[in-house]
Amino acid sequence: MGILDVQFRGQIGNMRWDLMTGPKFMRALRFVGWSEGSGTHFFRELRKDGPTRGIFTPNDLIRAIRDGFSVPGRDGKTLHWVCQGRAMIVYNAKTKTLITFTQGEFRD
């Protein structure tokens, strides 16, 4: 399953970040075969910066991922640009690990 295939099931998909705990999100990620990298703070950064880019829930995140595009990164990482190239998810497809969510601007 690639990052474009991730889909949350049940109520968690529509739960706002401010109402969700980190462990709950991590369990949902594990359920779909992904994880957050050790010490990478994906959820913390997504919870902090996601709403400024229109990502309020896990289902919003999935829509953003599907509407985004990937470019190769370094050391086996992939940069997946979302929100019309105004935010980025860094992940490792081989290990199915989400590393970070950050705001920025895509530049060729």
Secondary structure, DSSP 8 states (H G I E B T S, - for coil): --GGG----SGGGG--GGG--HHHHHHHHHHTT-EE-TT--HHHHHHHHGGGGT--SHHHHHHHHHH-EEEE-STT-EEEEETTTTEEEEEETTTTEEEEEEE-----
